[in-house]
Amino acid sequence: MKIVYASRTGNVQKLIDRLGVEAVKITNGDEKVEGDYLLITYTDGAGIIPKTVEQFIAANREGLKAAAVSGNSERHPDTFCGAAEKLEVKYGVKIIAKFEKDGYESVDQAIKALL
Ligand SMILES: Cc1cc2nc3c(=O)[nH]c(=O)nc-3n(C[C@H](O)[C@H](O)[C@H](O)COP(=O)(O)O)c2cc1C
Protein backbone atom coordinates (compact mmCIF):
# COMPACT_ATOMS: atom_id res chain seq x y z
CA MET A 1 0.00 0.00 0.00
CA LYS A 2 1.16 3.54 -0.74
CA ILE A 3 1.86 6.01 2.04
CA VAL A 4 0.51 9.56 1.90
CA TYR A 5 1.36 11.94 4.71
CA ALA A 6 1.02 15.46 6.03
CA SER A 7 3.54 17.15 8.29
CA ARG A 8 3.54 20.79 9.33
CA THR A 9 6.20 20.97 12.03
CA GLY A 10 8.30 17.92 11.16
CA ASN A 11 7.16 15.11 13.45
CA VAL A 12 5.42 12.98 10.84
CA GLN A 13 8.24 13.79 8.42
CA LYS A 14 10.68 12.37 10.98
CA LEU A 15 8.65 9.15 11.15
CA ILE A 16 8.62 8.85 7.36
CA ASP A 17 12.38 9.47 7.20
CA ARG A 18 13.02 6.87 9.90
CA LEU A 19 10.95 4.28 8.03
CA GLY A 20 12.88 5.01 4.86
CA VAL A 21 9.85 4.37 2.67
CA GLU A 22 8.62 6.11 -0.44
CA ALA A 23 5.73 8.41 0.37
CA VAL A 24 3.67 11.21 -1.13
CA LYS A 25 3.58 14.41 0.89
CA ILE A 26 0.40 16.47 1.06
CA THR A 27 1.44 20.09 0.75
CA ASN A 28 -1.54 21.98 -0.67
CA GLY A 29 -4.17 19.24 -0.91
CA ASP A 30 -4.19 19.22 -4.71
CA GLU A 31 -2.07 16.09 -5.01
CA LYS A 32 -3.46 12.99 -6.76
CA VAL A 33 -2.56 9.37 -6.04
CA GLU A 34 -3.55 6.18 -7.81
CA GLY A 35 -4.55 3.09 -5.85
CA ASP A 36 -4.92 2.32 -2.16
CA TYR A 37 -3.06 4.34 0.44
CA LEU A 38 -2.35 4.67 4.14
CA LEU A 39 -2.73 8.24 5.37
CA ILE A 40 -0.43 9.48 8.12
CA THR A 41 -1.39 12.88 9.46
CA TYR A 42 -1.00 15.20 12.40
CA THR A 43 -3.95 16.59 14.38
CA ASP A 44 -4.82 20.25 14.03
CA GLY A 45 -6.55 22.78 16.29
CA ALA A 46 -9.00 21.30 18.81
CA GLY A 47 -8.67 17.78 17.47
CA ILE A 48 -9.46 18.26 13.81
CA ILE A 49 -8.25 16.87 10.50
CA PRO A 50 -5.94 19.44 8.85
CA LYS A 51 -7.71 21.38 6.08
CA THR A 52 -5.20 20.38 3.38
CA VAL A 53 -5.74 16.74 4.34
CA GLU A 54 -9.52 17.14 4.00
CA GLN A 55 -8.96 18.65 0.56
CA PHE A 56 -6.68 15.81 -0.42
CA ILE A 57 -9.18 13.17 0.71
CA ALA A 58 -11.98 14.86 -1.22
CA ALA A 59 -9.97 14.34 -4.42
CA ASN A 60 -8.64 10.87 -3.48
CA ARG A 61 -11.48 9.38 -1.51
CA GLU A 62 -11.54 5.89 -3.00
CA GLY A 63 -7.97 4.90 -2.21
CA LEU A 64 -8.13 5.82 1.48
CA LYS A 65 -7.90 2.48 3.31
CA ALA A 66 -6.20 3.16 6.66
CA ALA A 67 -4.83 6.00 8.74
CA ALA A 68 -2.28 6.66 11.47
CA VAL A 69 -2.55 9.88 13.45
CA SER A 70 -0.04 11.96 15.36
CA GLY A 71 -0.82 14.29 18.25
CA ASN A 72 0.56 15.78 21.43
CA SER A 73 -1.12 14.62 24.65
CA GLU A 74 0.84 16.99 26.86
CA ARG A 75 -0.33 20.11 25.07
CA HIS A 76 -3.70 18.81 23.92
CA PRO A 77 -4.87 16.24 26.48
CA ASP A 78 -8.58 16.72 25.76
CA THR A 79 -8.30 16.41 21.99
CA PHE A 80 -5.34 14.05 21.73
CA CYS A 81 -5.22 12.63 18.19
CA GLY A 82 -8.77 13.85 17.67
CA ALA A 83 -8.26 13.69 13.91
CA ALA A 84 -8.33 9.89 14.20
CA GLU A 85 -11.90 9.72 15.45
CA LYS A 86 -13.01 12.25 12.85
CA LEU A 87 -11.40 10.23 10.06
CA GLU A 88 -13.07 7.10 11.37
CA VAL A 89 -16.54 8.65 11.64
CA LYS A 90 -16.48 10.79 8.49
CA TYR A 91 -14.74 8.39 6.11
CA GLY A 92 -15.09 5.00 7.79
CA VAL A 93 -11.34 4.55 7.63
CA LYS A 94 -9.52 2.01 9.79
CA ILE A 95 -7.18 3.65 12.34
CA ILE A 96 -4.02 1.61 12.77
CA ALA A 97 -2.26 3.90 15.25
CA LYS A 98 -2.62 7.04 17.35
CA PHE A 99 0.72 8.27 18.56
CA GLU A 100 2.77 11.03 20.16
CA LYS A 101 4.76 13.29 17.84
CA ASP A 102 6.97 11.13 15.58
CA GLY A 103 5.84 7.83 17.09
CA TYR A 104 7.76 4.84 18.37
CA GLU A 105 8.67 1.25 17.50
CA SER A 106 5.13 -0.14 17.69
CA VAL A 107 3.95 2.55 15.28
CA ASP A 108 6.76 1.73 12.85
CA GLN A 109 5.76 -1.93 13.01
CA ALA A 110 2.04 -1.24 12.49
CA ILE A 111 2.85 0.81 9.40
CA LYS A 112 5.37 -1.65 7.99
CA ALA A 113 2.83 -4.46 8.37
CA LEU A 114 0.60 -2.70 5.82
CA LEU A 115 3.25 -2.12 3.15
C1 LIG B 1 -2.20 24.75 16.11
C2 LIG B 1 -1.97 23.34 16.58
C3 LIG B 1 -3.05 22.63 17.09
C4 LIG B 1 -2.89 21.31 17.54
N1 LIG B 1 -3.96 20.63 18.04
C5 LIG B 1 -3.81 19.36 18.47
C6 LIG B 1 -4.91 18.63 19.02
O1 LIG B 1 -6.03 19.11 19.11
N2 LIG B 1 -4.69 17.35 19.45
C7 LIG B 1 -3.45 16.75 19.37
O2 LIG B 1 -3.32 15.59 19.78
N3 LIG B 1 -2.39 17.43 18.87
C8 LIG B 1 -2.54 18.71 18.43
N4 LIG B 1 -1.46 19.39 17.92
C9 LIG B 1 -0.14 18.72 17.94
C10 LIG B 1 0.27 18.12 16.62
O3 LIG B 1 -0.74 17.31 16.05
C11 LIG B 1 1.51 17.24 16.89
O4 LIG B 1 2.54 18.05 17.39
C12 LIG B 1 1.97 16.51 15.66
O5 LIG B 1 3.01 15.62 16.02
C13 LIG B 1 2.49 17.48 14.60
O6 LIG B 1 2.95 16.76 13.49
P1 LIG B 1 3.91 17.46 12.43
O7 LIG B 1 5.12 17.95 13.21
O8 LIG B 1 4.27 16.40 11.47
O9 LIG B 1 3.14 18.60 11.83
C14 LIG B 1 -1.60 20.69 17.48
C15 LIG B 1 -0.52 21.44 16.98
C16 LIG B 1 -0.69 22.72 16.55
C17 LIG B 1 0.50 23.50 16.04
The ligand as an SDF file (V2000), in Angstrom:
LIG
                    3D

 31 33  0  0  0  0  0  0  0  0999 V2000
   -2.2000   24.7460   16.1120 C   0  0  0  0  0  0  0  0  0  0  0  0
   -1.9750   23.3400   16.5840 C   0  0  0  0  0  0  0  0  0  0  0  0
   -3.0520   22.6320   17.0940 C   0  0  0  0  0  0  0  0  0  0  0  0
   -2.8920   21.3110   17.5380 C   0  0  0  0  0  0  0  0  0  0  0  0
   -3.9610   20.6280   18.0400 N   0  0  0  0  0  0  0  0  0  0  0  0
   -3.8150   19.3560   18.4710 C   0  0  0  0  0  0  0  0  0  0  0  0
   -4.9100   18.6340   19.0210 C   0  0  0  0  0  0  0  0  0  0  0  0
   -6.0280   19.1120   19.1110 O   0  0  0  0  0  0  0  0  0  0  0  0
   -4.6850   17.3490   19.4450 N   0  0  0  0  0  0  0  0  0  0  0  0
   -3.4530   16.7540   19.3720 C   0  0  0  0  0  0  0  0  0  0  0  0
   -3.3240   15.5930   19.7790 O   0  0  0  0  0  0  0  0  0  0  0  0
   -2.3860   17.4280   18.8690 N   0  0  0  0  0  0  0  0  0  0  0  0
   -2.5370   18.7090   18.4260 C   0  0  0  0  0  0  0  0  0  0  0  0
   -1.4620   19.3870   17.9170 N   0  0  0  0  0  0  0  0  0  0  0  0
   -0.1440   18.7190   17.9450 C   0  0  0  0  0  0  0  0  0  0  0  0
    0.2710   18.1240   16.6200 C   0  0  0  0  0  0  0  0  0  0  0  0
   -0.7400   17.3140   16.0480 O   0  0  0  0  0  0  0  0  0  0  0  0
    1.5070   17.2450   16.8890 C   0  0  0  0  0  0  0  0  0  0  0  0
    2.5440   18.0480   17.3940 O   0  0  0  0  0  0  0  0  0  0  0  0
    1.9740   16.5140   15.6560 C   0  0  0  0  0  0  0  0  0  0  0  0
    3.0100   15.6230   16.0160 O   0  0  0  0  0  0  0  0  0  0  0  0
    2.4890   17.4820   14.6000 C   0  0  0  0  0  0  0  0  0  0  0  0
    2.9480   16.7630   13.4940 O   0  0  0  0  0  0  0  0  0  0  0  0
    3.9080   17.4620   12.4280 P   0  0  0  0  0  0  0  0  0  0  0  0
    5.1230   17.9550   13.2080 O   0  0  0  0  0  0  0  0  0  0  0  0
    4.2700   16.3960   11.4720 O   0  0  0  0  0  0  0  0  0  0  0  0
    3.1450   18.5990   11.8310 O   0  0  0  0  0  0  0  0  0  0  0  0
   -1.6050   20.6900   17.4800 C   0  0  0  0  0  0  0  0  0  0  0  0
   -0.5220   21.4360   16.9850 C   0  0  0  0  0  0  0  0  0  0  0  0
   -0.6940   22.7250   16.5460 C   0  0  0  0  0  0  0  0  0  0  0  0
    0.5050   23.4990   16.0360 C   0  0  0  0  0  0  0  0  0  0  0  0
  1  2  1  0
  2  3  1  0
  2 30  2  0
  3  4  2  0
  4  5  1  0
  4 28  1  0
  5  6  2  0
  6  7  1  0
  6 13  1  0
  7  8  2  0
  7  9  1  0
  9 10  1  0
 10 11  2  0
 10 12  1  0
 12 13  2  0
 13 14  1  0
 14 15  1  0
 14 28  1  0
 15 16  1  0
 16 17  1  0
 16 18  1  0
 18 19  1  0
 18 20  1  0
 20 21  1  0
 20 22  1  0
 22 23  1  0
 23 24  1  0
 24 25  2  0
 24 26  1  0
 24 27  1  0
 28 29  2  0
 29 30  1  0
 30 31  1  0
M  END
$$$$
